[in-house]
């Protein structure tokens, strides 16, 4: 077995992570047998790098293992190990007697005669070492053996780092699962393509009534009511495109009942595949509170309308007309009228005010008999009448006048019915409970003021009976005073209920005046800002933010003074000095046309932002893992690329030594050979430097880059592998191409993945294997990249799945199924397109187009 074959076998074994201990032990055996040594072993340092332990060991026949005796060895008892290896030097001894005393003392009991040790480093930090012992003889270590040991130290350093990354990834996923189970909101995760449910937290299971197994047989859209599913599909799509923030549609329980929720959705990764994340908050209590507040507001508005009308219009008819007009507008009612009972005969009620009443219909209903059904229910029994689905009760009238629902509410004054408010709907078949309650309130309030108007008319007719007028007026005032006291008591009770509701809301709510000072704050708001005893009152939001936050607030103030409701995020530092991210919703308040402040709602979304950052970190680790997998797969070619110049340098040095010993030095020829050696050294340095750059953890920086230069960099890694496979590489690269906005490391990963796929395709029996790479500017202001091979091509049924994650046609262990998925994702993040053009038997072309960057690029981290 030669070195190339040895390294190839090691690379193949270490490209698999499913059983790392077994793979390392087997490869150490390959190395030990190849070098004919007694032991080959690996030591790994602890997290603080103060102690080291023998974690892997291979022993030749007849050699006693030492792994069990060499655990948690403090570097303090072998300082020479630490000092020499941290300087990236090696420990080399043909005879261990020549080593420092602390090394000799620990090696002698192991019957070691000769030793060779290399450090295991990653990112210029030593994490352990690899060693080779010979116990049965003294041995002179050759340059070839030392070079091989150095290459092996790099290979094992990378593999051990991959193992650590994988373990951290698995730990992060487990922690993420645990975190989601603690959240009280409902969280459902489904596949990005079909929306098939993959995960639901306990809050979702409890709320919806399904088991996790049942949910996994459903799609996300299935938890919405059937009548809302089409709207839900569209709304979710808009949220994922960033066009809207929330979905207000309800969720459906297993028993068919519905939960009012507010849902947010985003795209992320779950179990190594793109998924839809949805988080839904039960807003039942919020809706109930909003309805109570809206009901209170409209009741107050009705009182204001009636009171203003009574004070503004002395004319009885104008008062009723205005009350009816304002009421129908406030309640969004299509039309109606007010009936007043004839005070002389008490038998008939006459239509005295109307709004949107057809003339023909008015003739039919202008006068009604108060004792005739169904009017007796209103005028005699003093009960409201709601005729919904009116066409079933009176089909002729409903059809002729397009009436769908009618409501009649008695107007009561001093416990007597004096008239009725009659309203109807053209656009719907019912009145909801909220509307019914408000209509009854209208009847009561109109009764109060209409009765006053009626009394006033009567008093004017009784000018001659002054004493009776004074008595009647006094009685009226006494009754009105008592009603006012009752009204005050009722309003006080309503305010207490409103205050209790205000304090029970989960979100922080503040009332802010026009000077941006907080005038009212609930307990939730005080907790968000870490304030005690309602100390938030009197403060300004400016006091809790930095300069950047103040600029955001200033911009939002401009919007709210224009009457625009706004929603934005803000970083605050509360009284406890802890930073939080809050979601702010601001609704402006106006007194007529004058801006008087806002109602602001605050939600602490710090934990949500942390979860989003964790998801991004997992995505970056997956991309880094893919890069490391690519490097492992092409390790043989890289080793050959480095070994060639090293062999040349070694030959030149040996020749110069022989010339020197024979005193046959030719200065001019020797100088030329040394210059060639220097060129080969620079070539090795360039390859290693580029490997370090390519292998680093990427930070997603976008900048203007040269596509051709990035492609040539990828050839530093892959060219030797292409050459070893006897593949002809034909390049058609246009000169002086415009630059594109991208990330050079990620684009290089794209080239490596596609070239590697082409190389794999050409493993079949191809007489003249060829890869053609074309990079040119197109008329549509895009750079087009074509990577073409003359392999066997790809069947059409396979092409449909090429860019799906984890889908591969390669044998187990030879492909992860992530390569083309990552290629597609990277190019998409650069606003580019990726497509595959392939005909079985004629080869395959992967075509990429990237937009040309014409403007200034500001380097940013996504």
GIRASUL-V930122 format. One record per pair of residues at least 4 apart in sequence whose ideal C-beta (glycine too) atoms are under 7 Angstrom apart, sorted by the first residue. I is the first residue (numbers start at 1). J is the second residue. If there is no record, write none. Layout:
BEGIN
((I:J) (I:J))
END
This chain:
BEGIN
((1:5) (1:6) (1:34) (3:7) (3:148) (4:8) (4:636) (4:640) (5:9) (6:10) (6:30) (6:34) (7:11) (7:151) (7:635) (7:636) (7:639) (8:12) (8:636) (9:13) (9:30) (10:14) (10:27) (10:30) (10:155) (11:15) (11:632) (11:635) (11:636) (13:23) (13:26) (13:27) (14:23) (14:27) (14:155) (14:159) (14:632) (15:632) (15:633) (16:23) (16:813) (17:162) (17:163) (17:166) (19:23) (20:24) (20:163) (21:25) (22:26) (23:27) (24:28) (24:56) (25:29) (25:56) (25:58) (26:30) (27:31) (28:32) (28:40) (28:56) (28:58) (29:33) (29:58) (30:34) (31:35) (31:40) (31:152) (32:37) (32:40) (32:58) (32:60) (35:132) (35:145) (37:132) (37:133) (37:134) (38:59) (38:60) (38:63) (38:133) (38:134) (38:135) (38:136) (39:57) (39:58) (39:59) (39:63) (39:133) (40:58) (40:132) (41:54) (41:56) (41:57) (41:131) (42:55) (42:56) (42:128) (42:130) (42:156) (43:52) (43:53) (43:54) (43:55) (43:128) (43:129) (44:52) (44:53) (44:55) (44:127) (44:128) (44:160) (45:49) (45:52) (45:127) (45:128) (46:50) (46:51) (50:74) (50:75) (51:72) (51:73) (51:74) (51:75) (52:73) (52:75) (52:128) (53:70) (53:71) (53:72) (53:73) (54:66) (54:67) (54:70) (54:71) (57:65) (57:67) (59:63) (59:65) (63:135) (66:70) (66:110) (73:78) (75:79) (75:81) (75:82) (77:102) (78:102) (78:103) (78:106) (79:83) (79:102) (80:84) (80:100) (80:102) (80:103) (81:85) (81:103) (82:86) (84:89) (84:91) (85:89) (85:91) (85:119) (85:126) (85:129) (86:126) (88:119) (88:121) (90:116) (90:117) (90:118) (91:115) (91:117) (92:116) (92:141) (93:98) (93:99) (93:114) (93:115) (94:114) (94:138) (94:139) (94:140) (94:141) (95:113) (95:114) (95:138) (96:104) (96:107) (96:108) (96:112) (96:113) (96:115) (97:104) (99:103) (99:104) (100:104) (101:105) (102:106) (103:107) (104:108) (107:112) (107:115) (111:135) (112:133) (112:135) (113:134) (113:135) (113:137) (113:138) (114:134) (114:138) (114:139) (115:131) (115:132) (115:133) (116:132) (116:141) (116:146) (116:149) (117:129) (117:131) (118:129) (118:130) (118:149) (118:150) (118:153) (119:126) (119:129) (119:153) (120:126) (120:127) (120:128) (120:129) (120:130) (120:153) (120:156) (120:157) (120:160) (121:125) (121:126) (121:127) (121:157) (122:127) (122:157) (122:161) (130:152) (130:153) (130:156) (132:149) (134:139) (141:145) (141:146) (143:147) (143:650) (144:148) (145:149) (146:150) (147:151) (147:646) (148:152) (149:153) (151:155) (151:639) (152:156) (153:157) (154:158) (155:159) (155:635) (156:160) (157:161) (158:162) (158:628) (159:163) (160:164) (161:165) (162:166) (162:628) (163:167) (164:168) (165:169) (165:621) (165:625) (166:170) (167:171) (168:172) (169:173) (169:621) (170:174) (171:175) (172:176) (172:614) (172:618) (173:177) (174:178) (175:179) (176:180) (176:614) (177:181) (179:611) (180:187) (180:201) (181:201) (181:202) (183:187) (183:201) (183:203) (184:203) (185:203) (185:279) (185:280) (185:281) (186:203) (186:204) (186:207) (186:280) (187:201) (187:204) (187:279) (188:197) (188:200) (188:204) (188:220) (188:278) (189:198) (189:199) (189:270) (189:275) (189:277) (190:195) (190:196) (190:197) (190:198) (190:219) (190:220) (190:275) (190:276) (191:195) (191:196) (191:198) (191:273) (191:275) (192:267) (192:274) (192:275) (192:276) (194:219) (195:219) (195:220) (195:221) (195:276) (196:219) (197:215) (197:216) (197:218) (197:219) (197:220) (198:216) (198:270) (198:271) (198:275) (199:270) (200:204) (200:205) (200:212) (200:215) (202:206) (203:207) (204:208) (205:210) (205:211) (205:212) (207:259) (207:282) (208:223) (208:251) (208:253) (208:254) (209:253) (209:254) (209:255) (210:214) (210:215) (210:254) (212:216) (218:222) (218:223) (220:276) (220:278) (221:229) (221:232) (221:233) (223:251) (223:252) (224:228) (224:229) (224:232) (224:249) (224:251) (224:252) (225:250) (225:252) (225:258) (228:232) (228:249) (229:233) (230:234) (231:235) (231:249) (232:236) (232:247) (232:249) (233:237) (234:238) (235:239) (235:244) (235:247) (235:249) (236:240) (236:247) (236:265) (237:241) (238:243) (238:244) (239:244) (239:245) (239:247) (239:264) (239:265) (240:265) (240:266) (240:267) (245:264) (245:567) (246:262) (246:263) (246:264) (247:263) (247:265) (248:262) (250:258) (250:259) (250:260) (250:261) (251:258) (251:259) (251:261) (251:280) (252:256) (252:258) (253:257) (253:259) (259:282) (259:284) (260:283) (260:284) (260:287) (261:280) (261:281) (261:282) (261:283) (262:281) (262:283) (263:278) (263:279) (263:280) (264:279) (265:276) (265:277) (265:278) (266:277) (267:274) (267:276) (268:275) (268:277) (268:615) (269:273) (269:274) (269:275) (269:615) (269:618) (269:619) (270:275) (272:622) (272:805) (272:806) (273:805) (283:287) (284:288) (285:289) (286:290) (286:505) (287:291) (288:292) (289:293) (289:501) (289:505) (290:294) (291:295) (291:434) (292:296) (292:501) (293:297) (294:298) (295:299) (295:434) (295:437) (296:300) (296:494) (296:498) (297:301) (298:302) (298:330) (298:438) (299:303) (299:438) (299:441) (300:304) (301:305) (301:330) (302:306) (302:327) (302:330) (302:438) (302:441) (302:442) (302:445) (303:307) (303:445) (304:308) (305:309) (305:323) (305:326) (305:327) (306:310) (306:323) (306:445) (306:446) (306:449) (307:311) (308:312) (309:313) (309:319) (309:322) (309:323) (310:319) (310:449) (313:318) (313:319) (313:322) (315:319) (316:320) (316:453) (316:457) (317:321) (317:352) (318:322) (319:323) (319:453) (320:324) (320:338) (320:352) (320:353) (321:325) (321:353) (322:326) (323:327) (323:446) (324:328) (324:336) (324:338) (324:353) (324:355) (325:329) (325:355) (326:330) (327:331) (327:442) (328:333) (328:335) (328:336) (328:355) (328:423) (331:435) (331:438) (333:423) (333:425) (334:356) (334:424) (334:425) (334:426) (334:427) (335:355) (335:356) (335:357) (335:424) (336:355) (336:421) (336:422) (336:423) (336:424) (337:351) (337:353) (337:354) (337:357) (337:422) (338:352) (338:353) (338:419) (338:421) (339:349) (339:350) (339:351) (339:368) (339:419) (339:420) (339:422) (340:349) (340:350) (340:352) (340:418) (340:419) (341:346) (341:349) (341:370) (341:379) (341:418) (341:419) (342:346) (342:347) (342:348) (342:350) (347:369) (347:370) (347:371) (348:367) (348:368) (348:369) (348:370) (349:368) (349:370) (349:379) (349:419) (349:420) (350:366) (350:367) (351:362) (351:365) (351:366) (354:362) (357:361) (357:362) (358:362) (358:401) (359:363) (361:365) (361:401) (362:366) (368:375) (369:375) (370:375) (370:376) (370:379) (370:380) (371:376) (371:380) (372:376) (374:385) (375:379) (376:380) (376:381) (377:381) (377:383) (377:385) (378:383) (378:385) (378:408) (378:410) (378:420) (379:410) (379:417) (379:420) (382:410) (382:412) (382:417) (384:408) (384:409) (384:410) (384:440) (385:408) (386:407) (386:431) (386:436) (387:393) (387:405) (387:406) (388:405) (388:429) (388:430) (388:431) (389:429) (390:394) (390:398) (390:403) (390:404) (390:405) (390:406) (391:395) (391:398) (391:399) (391:404) (394:398) (395:399) (396:400) (397:401) (397:403) (398:403) (398:404) (402:426) (403:424) (403:426) (404:425) (404:426) (404:428) (404:429) (405:424) (405:425) (405:428) (405:429) (405:430) (405:431) (406:424) (407:423) (407:431) (407:439) (408:420) (408:422) (409:420) (409:421) (409:439) (409:440) (409:442) (409:443) (410:417) (410:420) (410:443) (411:417) (411:418) (411:419) (411:420) (411:421) (411:443) (411:446) (411:447) (411:450) (412:416) (412:417) (412:443) (412:444) (412:447) (413:418) (413:447) (413:448) (413:450) (413:451) (414:451) (418:447) (418:450) (418:451) (418:454) (419:450) (421:439) (421:442) (421:443) (421:446) (423:439) (431:435) (431:436) (433:437) (434:438) (435:439) (436:440) (437:441) (438:442) (439:443) (440:444) (441:445) (442:446) (443:447) (444:448) (445:449) (446:450) (447:451) (448:452) (448:483) (449:453) (450:454) (451:455) (452:456) (453:457) (454:458) (455:459) (455:472) (455:476) (456:460) (457:461) (458:462) (459:469) (459:472) (462:468) (462:469) (465:469) (466:470) (467:471) (468:472) (469:473) (470:474) (471:475) (472:476) (473:477) (474:478) (475:479) (476:480) (477:481) (478:482) (479:483) (480:484) (481:485) (482:486) (483:487) (484:488) (485:489) (486:490) (487:491) (488:492) (489:493) (490:494) (491:495) (492:496) (493:497) (494:498) (495:499) (496:500) (497:501) (498:502) (499:503) (500:504) (502:509) (502:522) (503:522) (503:523) (505:509) (505:522) (505:524) (506:524) (507:524) (507:601) (507:602) (507:603) (508:522) (508:524) (508:525) (508:528) (508:601) (508:602) (509:522) (509:525) (509:599) (509:601) (510:518) (510:520) (510:521) (510:525) (510:600) (511:519) (511:520) (511:597) (511:599) (512:516) (512:517) (512:518) (512:519) (512:597) (512:598) (512:600) (513:517) (513:519) (513:596) (513:597) (514:595) (514:596) (514:597) (516:540) (516:541) (516:542) (517:538) (517:540) (518:536) (518:537) (518:538) (518:539) (519:537) (520:537) (521:525) (521:526) (521:534) (521:536) (521:537) (523:527) (524:528) (525:529) (525:536) (525:602) (526:531) (526:534) (526:536) (528:582) (528:602) (528:604) (529:536) (529:544) (529:572) (529:574) (529:575) (530:574) (530:575) (530:576) (531:535) (531:536) (531:575) (539:543) (541:545) (541:553) (542:550) (542:553) (544:572) (544:573) (544:574) (545:549) (545:550) (545:553) (545:570) (545:571) (545:572) (547:551) (548:552) (549:553) (549:570) (549:571) (550:554) (551:555) (552:556) (552:568) (552:570) (553:557) (556:560) (556:566) (556:568) (556:586) (557:561) (558:562) (559:564) (559:566) (560:564) (560:566) (560:586) (560:588) (560:598) (561:595) (563:588) (565:586) (565:587) (565:588) (566:586) (567:584) (567:585) (568:584) (569:581) (569:583) (570:582) (570:584) (571:579) (571:581) (572:580) (572:582) (573:577) (573:579) (574:578) (574:580) (580:604) (580:606) (581:605) (581:606) (581:609) (582:602) (582:603) (582:604) (582:605) (583:603) (583:605) (584:600) (584:602) (585:601) (586:598) (586:600) (587:598) (587:599) (588:595) (588:598) (589:596) (589:597) (589:598) (589:599) (590:594) (590:595) (590:596) (591:596) (605:609) (606:610) (607:611) (608:612) (609:613) (610:614) (611:615) (612:616) (613:617) (614:618) (615:619) (616:620) (617:621) (618:622) (619:623) (620:624) (620:697) (620:698) (621:625) (622:626) (623:627) (623:698) (623:822) (624:628) (624:697) (624:698) (625:629) (626:630) (626:749) (626:818) (626:822) (627:631) (627:694) (627:695) (627:749) (628:632) (628:695) (629:633) (629:816) (630:634) (630:749) (630:752) (630:753) (630:756) (631:635) (631:695) (633:756) (634:638) (634:717) (634:718) (634:721) (634:756) (635:639) (636:640) (637:641) (637:718) (637:720) (637:721) (637:724) (638:642) (638:717) (639:643) (640:644) (640:720) (640:724) (641:687) (641:720) (642:646) (642:684) (642:687) (643:647) (644:648) (645:649) (645:680) (645:683) (645:684) (646:650) (647:651) (648:652) (648:680) (649:653) (649:677) (649:680) (649:681) (650:654) (651:655) (652:656) (652:673) (652:677) (653:657) (654:658) (655:659) (656:660) (656:670) (657:661) (658:662) (659:664) (659:665) (660:665) (665:670) (666:670) (667:671) (668:672) (669:673) (670:674) (671:675) (672:676) (673:677) (674:678) (675:679) (676:680) (677:681) (678:682) (679:683) (680:684) (681:685) (682:686) (683:687) (684:688) (685:689) (686:690) (686:716) (687:691) (687:716) (688:692) (689:693) (690:694) (690:713) (690:716) (691:695) (691:717) (692:696) (694:717) (694:745) (694:748) (698:743) (698:745) (698:746) (699:861) (700:743) (700:861) (700:862) (701:743) (701:859) (701:861) (702:741) (702:742) (702:743) (702:857) (702:860) (703:857) (703:859) (704:739) (704:741) (704:853) (704:857) (705:710) (705:739) (705:740) (705:742) (705:744) (705:747) (706:710) (706:739) (707:711) (707:737) (707:740) (707:775) (707:783) (707:785) (708:712) (708:733) (708:737) (708:775) (709:713) (710:714) (710:744) (710:747) (710:748) (710:751) (711:715) (711:751) (711:773) (711:775) (713:748) (714:718) (714:748) (714:751) (714:752) (714:755) (715:719) (717:752) (718:722) (718:752) (718:755) (719:723) (720:724) (721:725) (721:759) (722:727) (722:729) (722:759) (722:771) (725:759) (725:762) (725:769) (726:769) (727:759) (727:762) (727:769) (727:770) (727:771) (728:768) (728:769) (728:770) (729:771) (730:770) (730:772) (731:773) (732:772) (732:774) (733:775) (734:775) (734:776) (734:777) (737:775) (737:777) (737:783) (738:777) (738:852) (739:853) (740:783) (740:850) (740:851) (740:852) (740:853) (741:830) (741:853) (741:857) (742:747) (742:830) (742:850) (743:747) (744:748) (745:749) (746:750) (746:826) (747:751) (748:752) (749:753) (749:826) (750:754) (750:823) (750:826) (750:827) (751:755) (752:756) (753:757) (753:819) (753:822) (753:823) (754:758) (754:787) (754:823) (754:846) (755:759) (755:771) (755:787) (756:760) (757:761) (757:819) (758:762) (758:771) (758:787) (758:789) (761:789) (761:791) (761:792) (761:844) (762:766) (762:769) (762:789) (762:791) (764:791) (764:792) (766:790) (766:791) (769:790) (770:790) (771:789) (772:788) (773:787) (774:786) (775:783) (775:785) (776:784) (777:783) (778:782) (778:784) (781:851) (781:852) (782:849) (782:850) (782:851) (782:852) (783:849) (783:850) (783:852) (784:847) (784:849) (785:848) (786:845) (786:847) (787:846) (788:843) (788:845) (789:843) (789:844) (790:843) (791:843) (791:844) (792:840) (792:841) (793:838) (793:839) (793:840) (793:841) (793:842) (793:843) (793:844) (794:798) (794:799) (794:836) (794:838) (794:844) (795:840) (798:802) (798:809) (799:836) (799:838) (801:807) (802:820) (802:836) (803:820) (803:821) (803:824) (804:821) (805:817) (805:818) (805:821) (806:817) (806:818) (807:817) (808:815) (808:816) (808:817) (810:814) (810:815) (818:822) (819:823) (820:824) (821:825) (822:826) (823:827) (823:834) (824:828) (824:834) (825:829) (826:830) (827:832) (827:833) (827:834) (827:848) (828:832) (830:850) (831:851) (832:848) (832:849) (832:850) (832:851) (833:849) (834:848) (835:847) (836:844) (836:846) (837:845) (837:847) (838:844) (838:845) (853:857))
END
